[in-house]
């Protein structure tokens, strides 16, 4: 009984990993490759949780995202769970938080933290490099904080994430305006990649307290087929010209 929660979390992560391996072996649709480099994994731990709290990072993001009790949210690239535990408190007993990561060892550590904090409204899932493995029509908010620039196949990842939003659900991105191989992404490129796959930008804010910027997207009315996705050019001049084109 003592370790029931931890055991359940670890089994869920292991099963998700097995499902992910099976899906990776399937022949599926082909998506465009990004016209930009990709950051190495795991180098976004730029400060301690106390330092992040001292500048009000999580509270600012949750206020901007209008997180309320009873919501169901996903924390993509949850890592050690900085956002996971704070979201769990914000959504309350009637809400749910799904913490996702591709790193099984990180999920094991996070499972122990969830058990230690007795967070019964949190579950964990191991995702894939190109698929967050989220259940359909399940989330009011999906968080992607300081991790988007590490996604190797952004068009496929975002395309597969699109169905996970509930009606009115939105995706929250926090990142830094600098080259993608330096753990950031130009906000114009971020918006271009999201819009290419079937999302619309609904909010943007430069936010020094977040060590970067805040962007929020909703699902557009339709999602393009993989073969219809137009790859975004990575240079700012091309992005500016694309943004100025008439709809």
C-alpha positions as CSV (number, residue, x, y, z in Angstrom):
1,X,0.0,0.0,0.0
2,X,2.8,2.4,0.9
3,X,4.2,2.5,-2.6
4,X,1.0,2.1,-4.6
5,X,1.1,5.6,-6.2
6,X,4.8,5.3,-7.2
7,X,4.3,1.8,-8.6
8,X,1.2,3.0,-10.6
9,X,3.2,5.9,-12.0
10,X,6.2,3.9,-13.0
11,X,4.1,1.2,-14.7
12,X,2.2,3.9,-16.7
13,X,5.5,5.3,-17.9
14,X,6.8,1.9,-18.9
15,X,3.7,1.0,-20.8
16,X,3.7,4.4,-22.6
17,X,7.3,3.7,-23.6
18,X,6.4,0.3,-25.0
19,X,3.6,1.8,-26.9
20,X,5.9,4.5,-28.2
21,X,8.4,2.0,-29.5
22,X,5.7,0.2,-31.3
23,X,4.5,3.3,-33.0
24,X,8.0,4.4,-34.0
25,X,8.3,1.2,-36.0
26,X,5.1,1.9,-38.0
27,X,5.3,3.5,-41.5
28,X,3.4,6.7,-41.2
29,X,2.9,10.0,-43.0
30,X,6.0,12.0,-43.9
31,X,6.4,15.5,-42.5
32,X,8.8,18.3,-43.6
33,X,12.1,18.7,-41.7
34,X,12.7,22.0,-40.0
35,X,14.8,24.6,-41.8
36,X,16.9,25.2,-38.6
37,X,19.2,23.5,-36.2
38,X,17.9,21.9,-33.0
39,X,19.2,22.4,-29.5
40,X,20.8,19.5,-27.5
41,X,18.5,18.0,-24.9
42,X,18.8,18.8,-21.2
43,X,20.6,22.1,-21.1
44,X,17.7,24.3,-20.2
45,X,18.1,24.0,-16.4
46,X,19.2,27.6,-16.3
47,X,18.4,28.2,-12.6
48,X,17.1,26.6,-9.5
49,X,13.4,26.4,-8.6
50,X,13.9,28.9,-5.8
51,X,15.4,31.4,-8.3
52,X,12.6,30.9,-10.7
53,X,10.0,31.4,-8.0
54,X,11.8,34.5,-6.8
55,X,11.1,36.2,-10.1
56,X,7.5,34.8,-10.1
57,X,8.0,32.7,-13.2
58,X,5.4,29.9,-12.7
59,X,2.8,32.2,-11.1
60,X,3.2,34.7,-14.0
61,X,2.7,32.0,-16.6
62,X,-0.3,30.4,-14.9
63,X,-1.9,33.9,-14.6
64,X,-1.3,34.6,-18.3
65,X,-2.7,31.1,-19.2
66,X,-5.7,31.7,-16.9
67,X,-5.2,28.4,-15.1
68,X,-8.2,27.7,-12.8
69,X,-9.4,25.0,-10.5
70,X,-10.8,22.0,-12.3
71,X,-8.8,22.3,-15.5
72,X,-6.9,19.5,-17.1
73,X,-3.4,20.4,-18.3
74,X,-0.4,18.8,-19.8
75,X,3.2,19.7,-18.9
76,X,5.4,18.6,-21.9
77,X,9.0,18.1,-21.2
78,X,8.2,18.1,-17.5
79,X,11.7,17.2,-16.4
80,X,12.0,17.5,-12.6
81,X,8.5,18.8,-12.3
82,X,8.9,22.5,-11.6
83,X,5.6,23.3,-13.4
84,X,4.0,20.0,-12.7
85,X,3.8,20.5,-8.9
86,X,2.7,24.1,-9.2
87,X,0.0,23.3,-11.8
88,X,-1.2,20.5,-9.6
89,X,-1.8,22.9,-6.7
90,X,-3.4,25.5,-9.0
91,X,-6.0,23.1,-10.7
92,X,-6.9,21.5,-7.3
93,X,-8.4,18.2,-6.5
94,X,-11.0,18.5,-9.3
95,X,-8.3,19.1,-11.9
96,X,-5.7,16.9,-13.5
97,X,-2.1,17.3,-14.6
98,X,-0.3,15.0,-17.1
99,X,3.4,15.3,-16.8
100,X,5.1,14.1,-20.0
101,X,8.8,13.6,-21.0
102,X,10.9,11.4,-23.3
103,X,13.4,10.8,-20.6
104,X,12.4,7.7,-18.6
105,X,15.0,8.4,-15.8
106,X,13.5,11.9,-15.4
107,X,10.0,10.4,-15.1
108,X,11.2,8.0,-12.5
109,X,12.6,10.9,-10.4
110,X,9.4,12.8,-11.0
111,X,7.2,9.9,-9.9
112,X,9.1,9.8,-6.6
113,X,8.5,13.5,-6.2
114,X,4.8,13.2,-6.9
115,X,4.6,10.4,-4.3
116,X,6.5,12.4,-1.8
117,X,4.2,15.4,-2.3
118,X,1.1,13.2,-2.3
119,X,-0.1,14.7,-5.6
120,X,-3.0,12.5,-6.4
121,X,-4.2,14.6,-9.3
122,X,-1.0,14.0,-11.3
123,X,-0.1,11.2,-13.7
124,X,2.9,10.7,-15.9
125,X,3.4,9.5,-19.5
126,X,6.6,8.9,-21.6
127,X,6.3,10.5,-25.0
128,X,8.2,10.1,-28.2
129,X,10.6,12.4,-30.0
130,X,8.0,13.2,-32.6
131,X,4.8,12.5,-30.7
132,X,3.7,13.7,-27.3
133,X,1.4,10.7,-27.0
134,X,-1.5,12.7,-25.5
135,X,-5.0,11.4,-25.4
136,X,-7.5,13.1,-27.8
137,X,-9.8,16.0,-26.7
138,X,-8.4,16.0,-23.1
139,X,-6.6,19.3,-22.3
140,X,-7.6,22.8,-21.5
141,X,-4.0,23.9,-21.6
142,X,-0.8,22.2,-22.9
143,X,2.5,23.7,-21.5
144,X,5.8,23.7,-23.4
145,X,8.2,25.7,-21.3
146,X,11.8,26.3,-22.5
147,X,11.8,23.0,-24.5
148,X,10.3,23.7,-27.9
149,X,13.7,24.4,-29.4
150,X,14.7,20.8,-28.5
151,X,12.1,19.1,-30.6
152,X,13.7,17.5,-33.6
153,X,10.5,17.0,-35.7
154,X,8.4,20.1,-34.8
155,X,5.9,19.7,-37.6
156,X,5.0,16.1,-36.8
157,X,5.1,16.8,-33.0
158,X,2.7,19.7,-33.2
159,X,0.5,17.9,-35.8
160,X,0.1,14.9,-33.5
161,X,-0.5,17.2,-30.5
162,X,-3.3,19.1,-32.2
163,X,-6.1,16.6,-31.4
164,X,-5.3,16.6,-27.7
165,X,-6.8,20.0,-27.2
166,X,-10.4,20.2,-25.9
167,X,-12.8,22.7,-27.5
168,X,-11.3,26.1,-26.4
169,X,-8.1,24.5,-25.3
170,X,-4.8,26.3,-25.9
171,X,-1.0,25.7,-26.0
172,X,1.3,27.8,-23.9
173,X,4.9,28.3,-25.0
174,X,7.7,30.0,-23.0
175,X,11.0,30.4,-24.8
176,X,13.9,32.8,-25.5
177,X,14.4,34.9,-28.7
178,X,17.7,33.5,-29.8
179,X,19.0,30.9,-32.3
180,X,17.5,27.4,-32.0
181,X,20.9,25.8,-31.5
182,X,21.4,28.2,-28.5
183,X,18.3,27.0,-26.6
184,X,15.8,29.5,-27.9
185,X,13.7,30.2,-31.0
186,X,12.8,33.4,-32.9
187,X,9.1,34.1,-32.0
188,X,8.4,34.7,-35.7
189,X,9.7,31.2,-36.5
190,X,7.8,29.7,-33.6
191,X,4.5,31.3,-34.9
192,X,5.3,30.2,-38.4
193,X,5.8,26.5,-37.4
194,X,2.7,26.5,-35.3
195,X,0.5,28.1,-38.0
196,X,1.9,25.8,-40.7
197,X,0.4,22.8,-38.8
198,X,-3.0,24.2,-37.9
199,X,-2.7,26.6,-34.9
200,X,-3.4,30.3,-34.5
201,X,-1.5,32.7,-32.3
202,X,-3.9,34.3,-29.7
203,X,-1.4,36.0,-27.3
204,X,2.2,37.1,-27.2
205,X,4.1,38.9,-24.5
206,X,7.8,39.8,-23.9
207,X,8.4,38.8,-20.3
208,X,11.8,39.3,-18.7
209,X,10.5,37.6,-15.5
210,X,10.2,34.4,-17.7
211,X,13.7,34.8,-19.1
212,X,12.2,35.1,-22.5
213,X,8.7,35.5,-24.0
214,X,5.2,34.0,-23.6
215,X,3.1,32.8,-26.6
216,X,-0.3,31.2,-26.6
217,X,-1.9,29.3,-29.5
218,X,-5.3,27.7,-30.2
219,X,-6.2,25.0,-32.7
220,X,-7.4,26.4,-36.0
221,X,-10.6,25.1,-37.6
222,X,-8.8,22.5,-39.6
223,X,-5.5,20.7,-39.5
224,X,-3.6,20.2,-42.8
225,X,-2.6,16.8,-44.0
226,X,1.1,16.1,-43.5
227,X,1.8,16.5,-47.3
228,X,0.1,20.0,-47.3
229,X,2.4,21.4,-44.6
230,X,4.6,24.3,-45.9
231,X,8.0,24.3,-44.2
232,X,9.0,27.7,-42.7
233,X,12.3,29.1,-43.8
234,X,14.6,29.8,-40.8
235,X,15.9,33.3,-41.7
236,X,14.1,36.3,-40.3
237,X,13.8,38.1,-43.7
238,X,11.8,35.2,-45.1
239,X,9.7,34.9,-42.0
240,X,8.9,38.7,-42.1
241,X,7.8,38.4,-45.7
242,X,5.6,35.4,-45.0
243,X,4.0,37.2,-42.1
244,X,3.2,40.2,-44.4
245,X,1.5,38.1,-47.1
246,X,-2.2,38.5,-47.4
247,X,-4.3,35.6,-46.0
